[in-house]
Structure formats: structure tokens, C-alpha cells
């Protein structure tokens, strides 16, 4: 008898077909409500769960007593209660590596867009306001030969450093729990304390995972430590920044600008004051959003799922310690 898997995010048909070869599948292409009675009924005999964003909490796990593995189609896994999953002997997986370059491309694009005011000036042209030679009111700032500070020098942070240093001759500062020797060697990155990074960087890129320690890591105190000409980029999670403090920093010109792909509430509320500011570029959480990369993510998540349900080790398990207790 095939193990049962519940998939609650749209994936390519080719990937779904591969999963169906090994599993009985309940597929929710666009699940809107996680309290859907049909979904909760499916959880009762589900052995695998695959999707993204769904909070995997003790309450949800109580509905899924047979669960063996949960698979995020994402590199982040702050939606997982890892402690509870491990306590129950449930494997947790994510999809690292396959989205690194795509996300780094996007975040460096935010740096360029915020610095050169690309989105703002695109609207300027389309609204018919370009009726004379531009003046200083349309000027941006240079990116090349500036200093980029990266908070969280993991895979994606390193890929951003590569683009910045090798492509734009930028100096790299980074703040991380551990030394990234490869980045230090390849991109001459210098590890420093957070306060020093904030004070010296022309661009500050936040890439740290969301945890109890990093929630509201950046607030008004940190913004005030940055240069008035600094541009802040957030590609981590919305809650790593105090959003009200960021609005104050931008509206009061404590810093020059920002580029965001993540927010405290997603989708962002149309009334959010961030959307009233001109010195900010706002994207709808599209770091990994290309067809090629999303397919690679689904393929890796599917491999994690099938391996976990057929007695093999998933390629990207987050809590491998449970393999020794099963």
C-alpha cells in the first residue's frame, strides 16, 4: 500500500506525477483555509505533507498522528515548530541551494533599483512627467566601489557578496555567527560586529533567518547608526525588522532609502504606510520566483518527500538527529 501524501501548494504536473508513482496523493492546488474540513480529514492518515508557508504547529500535528515527514518548498522554515516535530520523530525538510542564485540576483536588483531610483523614475516617465532635461531631483547614487554590509552570510548572502565584489568592485563587510572563510578569501569580506557594519556600510542587506534572536533585529536604534545616505535591503523575513521603526527611518530621512521583498504581513495591507513612501522599492516576495527555480524547488521537495516515505534519507533534512532515534 502506498503512503499517503498531502500537497497543499501548486506544483508542476511533471513533479506531481513523480510523487504519485510512490504515494497516494491528496492535492490542494490553492488551499486558502488551513481549517478546511476536507484538508483536516486528509491529515488524519497523512504520512507526508508538502507545501510552503503553512504553520506546522502542535495544533496542526495533533490532526496528523501518522505523519512522518513535512517538506517546505522554501529555504526558510520559520513556519516549522522544529522542537515539536523532532519530539514526535517527524522529519522536516526544506529546499536550499537551488534558489540561491535566483534570490541573489533579485536582491542585487533591489540594491540597484533603490540606489538609482529605477522603479520611481519608471513611473515618472510613464506618468508623462518627463518634459524637460532631468535635474538633481532625479539623481540616484552610485553602487560601484561602495561598501556593502551583509547581515547573515549564508549561501544567499555569499552569492550577493560575489555579485557585489566581483561585478561592482564593492567592499564587503559581514556580520554572522561564524566566520565565512570562503567569502573572506574570494570576495575579501571582512567580519565585524553589527554596530560597525551599520556605521560603515553604504548598503545594508539583511539576510538572517527569522528566530527568537533575530526578531526585530533592526529597529530605530540600528537605523540611526546607519549613514544618512544608506540604503537598506531586506531579503530575509519581514519580522526581522521593526516595520514601524523602518517607516519612521524612511519618512524622516534617517536613511536614504530601502528595497524590500518581505513584510511583517504578507500580502501587505494596501493601507500600510510603507506604500506611501517614495524612497522605497517594494516587491511581492519574489526572491525565488522564476519558473526554472520554482520547478527545481518542487523537484527537491518531492525528492525529500518520496525519500522520507520510502525509507531513504531526504537530501535536505533540517533535523537529522531524529534519524538516529527512529
C-alpha positions in Angstrom: 0.0 0.0 0.0 1.4 3.4 -1.0 2.0 6.0 1.8 -0.4 9.0 1.7 1.0 12.5 1.0 -0.9 15.7 1.2 0.3 18.5 -1.0 -1.1 22.0 -0.4 0.7 24.1 -2.9 0.6 24.2 -6.7 3.5 22.3 -8.3 4.3 21.4 -11.9 2.3 18.4 -13.2 5.5 16.6 -14.0 6.6 16.8 -10.4 3.2 15.7 -9.2 3.3 12.7 -11.5 6.6 11.6 -10.0 5.2 11.8 -6.5 2.1 9.8 -7.5 4.4 6.9 -8.6 5.3 6.3 -5.0 2.5 7.9 -3.0 -1.3 8.2 -2.8 -1.8 12.0 -3.1 -4.4 14.5 -1.9 -3.6 17.6 -3.8 -4.8 21.1 -2.9 -3.6 23.4 -5.7 -4.7 26.6 -3.9 -5.6 25.9 -0.3 -6.9 29.1 1.2 -8.1 28.0 4.6 -6.0 25.6 6.7 -9.1 24.8 8.8 -10.8 23.4 5.7 -12.7 20.3 6.9 -11.6 18.2 3.9 -7.9 19.2 4.5 -8.2 18.3 8.2 -9.8 15.0 7.3 -6.9 14.2 4.9 -4.4 14.9 7.7 -5.7 12.0 9.8 -3.9 9.4 7.7 -1.3 11.5 6.0 2.3 10.3 6.3 3.8 13.2 4.3 3.0 16.8 4.0 4.4 19.1 1.3 3.9 22.8 0.6 5.0 26.2 2.0 4.0 28.9 4.5 1.6 26.7 6.4 2.5 26.9 10.2 3.4 23.4 11.3 2.4 23.7 14.9 1.5 21.4 17.7 -2.2 22.0 17.0 -1.9 21.0 13.3 0.3 18.0 14.2 -2.4 16.8 16.6 -4.6 16.3 13.5 -1.9 14.2 11.8 -0.9 11.3 14.1 0.7 9.3 11.3 2.9 12.0 9.9 6.5 11.0 9.2 7.8 14.0 7.2 6.9 17.6 6.4 8.5 19.2 3.3 8.8 23.0 2.8 9.1 24.2 -0.8 11.3 27.0 0.6 14.7 27.5 2.0 13.2 29.2 5.1 11.5 27.1 7.7 10.4 29.6 10.5 6.9 28.2 9.9 8.1 24.9 11.4 8.0 24.1 15.1 11.2 22.1 14.9 11.3 21.2 18.5 7.8 19.7 18.3 8.5 17.9 15.1 11.7 16.3 16.5 9.9 15.3 19.7 7.4 13.4 17.6 10.1 11.9 15.4 8.9 13.7 12.3 11.4 14.7 9.6 11.5 18.3 8.5 13.0 19.4 5.2 13.5 22.5 3.1 14.9 23.4 -0.4 18.3 25.1 0.0 20.9 25.7 -2.7 18.5 25.5 -5.7 17.2 29.1 -5.2 20.5 30.7 -4.1 21.5 32.4 -7.4 18.0 33.4 -8.3 17.4 35.1 -5.0 20.8 36.8 -5.0 20.0 38.2 -8.5 16.8 39.6 -7.2 18.3 41.2 -4.1 21.1 42.8 -6.0 18.5 44.1 -8.4 16.8 45.7 -5.3 20.1 47.3 -4.5 20.4 48.8 -8.0 16.8 49.8 -8.2 16.8 51.5 -4.8 20.1 53.3 -5.4 19.3 54.5 -8.9 15.5 55.0 -8.2 14.6 52.8 -11.1 11.0 52.0 -10.1 10.3 55.6 -9.0 11.7 57.0 -12.3 9.9 54.4 -14.4 6.6 55.8 -13.0 7.9 59.3 -13.6 8.3 58.6 -17.3 5.1 56.6 -17.7 3.0 59.3 -16.0 4.2 61.8 -18.6 6.2 64.0 -16.1 9.5 63.8 -18.2 9.0 67.0 -20.1 12.5 68.6 -19.8 16.1 67.6 -19.1 16.3 65.9 -15.7 17.9 67.7 -12.8 19.3 66.7 -9.4 15.8 65.8 -8.2 16.1 62.7 -10.3 19.6 61.7 -9.4 20.4 58.5 -7.6 23.6 57.2 -6.0 26.4 55.0 -7.3 26.6 51.4 -6.3 30.1 50.6 -7.7 33.1 50.9 -5.3 30.8 51.4 -2.3 30.6 49.3 0.8 28.0 46.6 1.2 27.2 45.2 4.6 25.6 41.8 4.7 23.9 40.6 7.9 23.7 36.8 7.6 26.5 35.5 5.4 24.9 32.1 4.4 24.5 30.7 0.9 22.5 33.7 -0.4 24.5 36.3 1.4 27.7 34.8 -0.1 26.1 34.9 -3.6 25.2 38.6 -3.1 28.8 39.3 -2.0 30.1 37.6 -5.1 28.0 39.8 -7.4 28.9 42.9 -5.4 32.6 42.4 -5.2 33.4 40.8 -8.5 30.8 42.7 -10.5 30.8 46.1 -8.9 34.1 46.4 -7.1 32.3 46.8 -3.7 33.9 46.3 -0.4 32.2 43.7 1.7 31.5 43.7 5.4 29.5 41.0 7.1 28.1 40.1 10.4 27.5 36.4 11.1 27.6 33.9 14.0 30.5 32.1 12.3 33.3 33.1 10.0 32.7 32.6 6.3 36.2 31.8 5.2 35.3 31.3 1.6 33.8 34.8 1.4 36.8 36.2 3.1 39.1 34.6 0.6 37.1 35.0 -2.6 35.5 38.4 -2.0 37.8 39.9 0.7 34.8 40.1 3.0 35.6 41.3 6.5 33.7 40.0 9.5 32.7 42.7 12.0 30.2 43.5 14.8 26.8 44.7 13.8 27.3 48.2 15.0 30.4 48.6 13.0 28.8 47.2 9.9 25.8 49.6 10.2 28.1 52.6 10.6 30.4 51.9 7.7 28.1 50.4 5.0 26.6 52.4 2.2 24.2 49.5 1.6 22.9 47.2 4.3 21.4 43.9 3.2 19.6 41.8 5.9 19.7 38.1 5.1 19.5 36.4 8.5 16.9 33.7 9.2 14.0 34.6 11.4 14.3 33.3 15.0 13.6 34.5 18.5 17.1 36.1 18.5 16.6 37.9 15.2 13.0 39.1 15.5 13.2 42.9 15.3 17.0 42.7 14.9 16.8 46.0 13.1 14.9 48.9 14.7 15.2 52.6 15.1 18.4 52.3 17.1 20.0 50.4 14.2 18.7 52.8 11.5 20.1 55.7 13.4 23.5 54.1 13.3 23.5 53.9 9.5 24.7 56.6 7.3 22.0 59.2 6.2 22.9 58.2 2.7 22.5 54.4 3.4 20.1 52.1 1.6 18.6 49.2 3.5 17.6 46.0 1.8 15.6 43.2 3.4 15.5 39.8 1.8 15.2 37.7 5.0 11.8 37.8 6.7 9.5 40.8 7.5 9.6 40.3 11.2 13.4 40.6 11.4 12.7 44.4 11.1 10.5 46.6 13.3 8.3 47.9 10.5 7.1 51.0 12.3 10.7 52.0 13.1 11.6 51.5 9.4 8.7 53.7 8.3 10.0 56.4 10.7 13.5 56.0 9.5 12.5 56.4 5.8 9.9 59.1 6.3 12.2 61.2 8.5 15.1 60.5 6.1 17.2 58.9 8.8 18.3 56.7 6.0 18.1 57.5 2.3 16.0 54.5 1.0 15.1 50.9 1.1 14.3 47.9 -1.0 12.0 45.2 0.4 10.9 41.8 -0.7 9.4 40.8 2.6 7.0 42.3 5.1 5.5 41.7 8.6 2.2 40.9 6.9 2.0 39.2 3.6 0.3 40.0 1.3 1.0 43.6 2.6 -2.1 45.6 3.6 -2.8 48.2 0.9 -3.1 50.8 3.7 0.4 50.1 5.0 2.3 53.4 5.4 5.3 51.9 3.6 3.4 52.1 0.4 3.0 55.8 0.7 6.8 56.4 0.7 8.7 57.3 -2.5 12.1 56.3 -1.2 11.4 52.6 -1.1 11.1 49.8 -3.7 8.5 47.2 -2.8 8.3 43.7 -4.3 5.8 40.9 -3.6 8.2 38.4 -2.0 9.5 37.2 -5.4 13.1 36.1 -4.3 12.9 32.7 -5.9 10.0 33.5 -8.3 11.2 32.2 -11.7 9.7 29.2 -13.4 13.1 27.5 -13.6 13.9 27.9 -9.9 10.4 27.2 -8.6 10.4 23.9 -10.6 13.8 23.0 -9.1 12.4 23.7 -5.6 9.4 21.5 -6.2 11.7 18.7 -7.6 13.9 18.8 -4.4 10.8 19.0 -2.1 9.4 15.9 -4.0 12.6 14.0 -3.5 12.6 14.9 0.2 9.0 13.6 0.4 9.4 10.4 -1.5 12.7 9.5 0.2 11.3 10.1 3.6 8.3 7.9 2.9 10.2 5.1 1.3 12.9 4.5 3.9 15.6 6.7 2.4 17.3 9.8 3.8 15.9 13.0 2.4 18.6 15.1 0.7 17.9 18.3 2.7 16.7 17.3 6.2 16.7 20.0 8.8 16.6 17.9 11.9 18.8 14.9 11.1 19.2 14.0 14.7 15.9 12.1 14.6 17.3 9.7 12.1 19.3 8.2 14.9 16.2 7.8 17.1 13.9 6.2 14.6 
